[in-house]
């Protein structure tokens, strides 16, 4: 029975997956995708149906685990932010070759304007590169509906489907009307597993079929209910708009757009519709969130030269998120007076929480490095502690990607840098740091690794960390000398002890690990409130 619910885009996707007969979600937390998995974890259906919803160690393991569930015939969902696609890329690209058995939907939540990310990459390129179909919803309702359609398409073509969200879609709310609940798929492994064994002979056969299917998927896109062509009287310009950008166009045309509009939310790009618009219109304006994916693609499919405007031509900004105002300017409309107030919003840069253990760790580290090792370099990683680059600490010299702290410190040490200190969080260490530590141990690298352990995945809201309670054992198992695995509670009263540890391990010629361990202040508050509630109920 249908209901109406007020949902974030992330929540609409999660609920759509649950209602489509989901058996498992696999993910590593990353803004703006985190709420998808959290919504499933908190939904009664997850417990009632025994749906898998535990966090994975990283995006690659999540992708592979979901691929295994698909192999077994069940419907699986994989969720990550856009840079997580880089981590999952090996498995994701090859999943086009294995194909899917049970429906497999991979969600990439892109972050234009880099609100909480290292770059603005556009995940649609992964779909094109891999020959995997892509869905890009324009509304929360479409997000909900698309998941079901994506699972259906995945099972019909026996291929994974990529769903791309952006920050504004993921984190804005709208009313969504739900559909009937589907049953979960039964266990049913493939009868013929040849294409699941990616030996060259098998893959060559599969690749030919994949290319044939991709042509059929383009035909699917041309008749998809998520793609539409709306005619208009003013054909001087035809407008191609993708995903959430369609909303910005409609906001500026409340009485209907006077130009022909091609709304694209399912890829491959519907070439026939693009060619129709090019034949009927004097020029084309492409409005899309992210990189000029469609703007570049249509130049290669049009039979005759057509003026194409968009991000590449400067009609829309080349970087950052689209806004109703930037779209309005591209349409040649005067600025909207009601939007002027948006220009006076005061930016609020993030900062480490008061009482955070990372603060005490950085205070000790910077005092040692600045006062005693001015030639020292600190290689950091992705997490709350990346904020150590800001005042008052200015404690780190690099931050590139998940796990790069240890490997960059090793590379610098290989070049003769001393001291070379790596700072990494507990969740990031189990995500991508362990293999780098193994390299360092195998070569006896002269580095000091600080695993700043706040007992959670703090930056994304306090999700479980895969290595909680096992970091010392993991480091010892990798081969770090137990005598040089040091643990301390980062508090002001222990600062001199922590400084002494840092000093001693810098002087040690080999791989050493220091673990300042204190629970995230936000997680600690939440746990205390939960304990108080439990005690009152008892």
Secondary structure, DSSP 4 states (H G I P E B T S, - for coil): ---EEEEEHHHHHHHHHHHTTEEEEEE---TTTHHHHHHHHHSHHHHHHT-B-PPPSSHHHHHHHHHHHHHTT-EEEEEEEHHHHHHHHHHHHHHHHH--SS-EEEEEEE-TT-SSSS----THHHHHHHT--EE--SSHHHHHHHHHHHHHHHHHHTS-EEEEEEHHHHH-EEEEE--PPPPPPPP---S--GGGS--HHHHHHHHHHHHHHHHHHHHHHHT-TT-EEE--S-TTEEEEEETTHHHHHHHH-TT--SS-EEEE-EES--HHHHHHHHHH-SEEEEE-SSSSHHHHHHTTT-SS--EEESTTTTSS-SSS---HHHHHHHTTPPPPGGGGGGGGPPP----PPTT-HHHHHHHHHHHHHHHH-TT-EEE--SSGGGGGGSTTT---SB--STTHHHHHHHHHHHTT-SSEEEEEEHHHIIIIIHHHHHHHHHHT---EEEEEB-SSBTTTTSBPPTTTTTHHHHHHHHT--GGGEEEE---GGGHHHHHHHHHHHHHSSS-EEEEEB---HHHHHHHHHHHHHHHHH-
